[in-house]
């Protein structure tokens, strides 16, 4: 075999499989959360399908020491409807949960009108704005 004059042929080829992968950013986990957020996530997991109404937020944290209204939806045809087993004491948070945490943190003090929950995850958050002047 004759040496090539093409500079690209003299450098070793690297396949996509050999390329180093970017290190993922640190994932927030359940264990890193405050007790208030942990309690809210466990509540959403227990509800599985439904709505939390009137959730007080104090200092950007859910305040479940105050009463909230819970409406559960029972989906027919999916077995017992008991939902998935409660996960271990620590697990990576889904992006929807991370987004909910950011919304509540940005709210500061107030009340979340409604959180719609689907399969144990927040799907829609409704906030009531105060009167404008």
C-alpha positions as a printed NumPy array, in Angstrom:
array([[  0.   ,   0.   ,   0.   ],
       [  1.292,   3.402,  -0.981],
       [  1.233,   6.35 ,   1.44 ],
       [ -1.63 ,   8.685,   0.76 ],
       [ -1.178,  12.338,  -0.005],
       [ -4.615,  13.075,   1.485],
       [ -4.063,  14.506,   5.015],
       [ -7.476,  13.21 ,   6.133],
       [ -6.413,   9.627,   5.473],
       [ -3.313,   9.933,   7.67 ],
       [ -5.303,  10.894,  10.773],
       [ -7.039,   8.067,  12.582],
       [-10.778,   7.907,  12.105],
       [-13.029,   7.976,  15.171],
       [-16.472,   6.507,  14.938],
       [-19.437,   7.993,  16.751],
       [-19.351,   5.043,  19.133],
       [-15.829,   5.969,  20.183],
       [-16.569,   9.65 ,  20.69 ],
       [-16.512,  10.69 ,  24.333],
       [-19.956,  11.613,  25.555],
       [-20.642,  14.867,  27.285],
       [-21.062,  14.45 ,  31.002],
       [-24.702,  15.101,  31.868],
       [-25.427,  17.982,  34.177],
       [-26.069,  16.999,  37.787],
       [-29.564,  15.629,  38.187],
       [-31.698,  16.867,  41.027],
       [-32.841,  14.05 ,  43.207],
       [-35.719,  13.527,  45.615],
       [-33.362,  13.341,  48.608],
       [-32.033,  16.853,  47.844],
       [-35.48 ,  18.413,  48.228],
       [-36.881,  20.122,  51.287],
       [-39.452,  18.176,  53.33 ],
       [-42.261,  20.351,  51.902],
       [-41.424,  19.457,  48.299],
       [-40.888,  15.802,  49.229],
       [-44.346,  15.72 ,  50.788],
       [-45.888,  17.339,  47.687],
       [-44.235,  14.801,  45.362],
       [-45.392,  11.872,  47.507],
       [-48.921,  13.318,  47.511],
       [-48.911,  13.575,  43.698],
       [-47.687,   9.972,  43.48 ],
       [-50.515,   8.803,  45.756],
       [-53.151,  10.758,  43.817],
       [-51.766,   9.49 ,  40.494],
       [-54.593,  11.045,  38.414],
       [-56.43 ,  14.078,  39.738],
       [-56.1  ,  17.622,  40.996],
       [-54.735,  19.506,  43.996],
       [-56.58 ,  22.777,  44.593],
       [-55.713,  25.715,  46.808],
       [-52.09 ,  24.807,  47.593],
       [-50.561,  27.472,  49.847],
       [-46.979,  28.475,  49.033],
       [-44.822,  30.208,  51.646],
       [-41.354,  31.426,  50.752],
       [-41.446,  29.441,  47.514],
       [-42.217,  26.185,  49.351],
       [-45.468,  24.21 ,  49.335],
       [-47.22 ,  24.44 ,  52.703],
       [-49.137,  21.22 ,  53.23 ],
       [-49.751,  22.021,  56.891],
       [-52.75 ,  23.959,  55.551],
       [-55.759,  22.084,  54.118],
       [-55.913,  21.547,  50.353],
       [-58.686,  20.106,  48.241],
       [-57.825,  16.859,  46.459],
       [-59.854,  15.444,  43.622],
       [-58.895,  11.98 ,  42.387],
       [-59.783,  10.578,  39.005],
       [-60.04 ,   6.831,  38.701],
       [-59.169,   5.542,  35.252],
       [-61.203,   2.488,  34.436],
       [-59.622,  -0.492,  32.749],
       [-56.101,  -0.11 ,  34.11 ],
       [-56.179,  -2.745,  36.814],
       [-56.64 ,  -2.002,  40.468],
       [-55.932,   1.709,  40.054],
       [-53.632,   1.606,  43.062],
       [-50.853,   3.158,  41.016],
       [-47.179,   2.407,  40.866],
       [-45.284,   1.357,  43.966],
       [-43.745,   4.186,  45.94 ],
       [-40.188,   4.584,  44.687],
       [-37.1  ,   4.272,  46.82 ],
       [-36.088,   7.066,  49.151],
       [-34.04 ,   8.682,  46.388],
       [-34.616,   8.998,  42.65 ],
       [-33.959,  11.481,  39.851],
       [-36.659,  14.081,  39.414],
       [-38.605,  14.231,  36.157],
       [-38.407,  17.487,  34.21 ],
       [-42.059,  18.315,  34.979],
       [-41.344,  18.12 ,  38.71 ],
       [-38.265,  20.339,  38.346],
       [-40.395,  22.844,  36.422],
       [-43.09 ,  22.795,  39.136],
       [-40.429,  23.474,  41.787],
       [-39.216,  26.488,  39.789],
       [-42.779,  27.815,  39.434],
       [-43.448,  27.551,  43.171],
       [-40.07 ,  29.078,  44.034],
       [-40.862,  32.005,  41.719],
       [-44.282,  32.444,  43.291],
       [-42.809,  33.24 ,  46.705],
       [-45.919,  33.624,  48.84 ],
       [-49.336,  32.861,  47.427],
       [-51.706,  30.099,  46.488],
       [-51.626,  27.73 ,  43.56 ],
       [-55.166,  27.568,  42.26 ],
       [-54.773,  24.082,  40.779],
       [-52.231,  21.406,  39.88 ],
       [-53.48 ,  18.758,  37.47 ],
       [-51.729,  15.445,  37.993],
       [-51.391,  12.699,  35.397],
       [-49.681,   9.442,  36.263],
       [-48.241,  10.997,  39.423],
       [-46.642,  13.973,  37.643],
       [-47.725,  17.607,  37.457],
       [-49.209,  18.292,  34.046],
       [-50.875,  21.706,  34.321],
       [-50.463,  24.429,  36.962],
       [-53.067,  27.173,  37.293],
       [-52.218,  30.355,  39.148],
       [-54.661,  33.109,  39.967],
       [-53.314,  36.592,  39.356],
       [-54.404,  39.351,  41.679],
       [-56.452,  42.314,  40.499],
       [-54.642,  44.739,  38.233],
       [-54.75 ,  48.48 ,  38.765]])
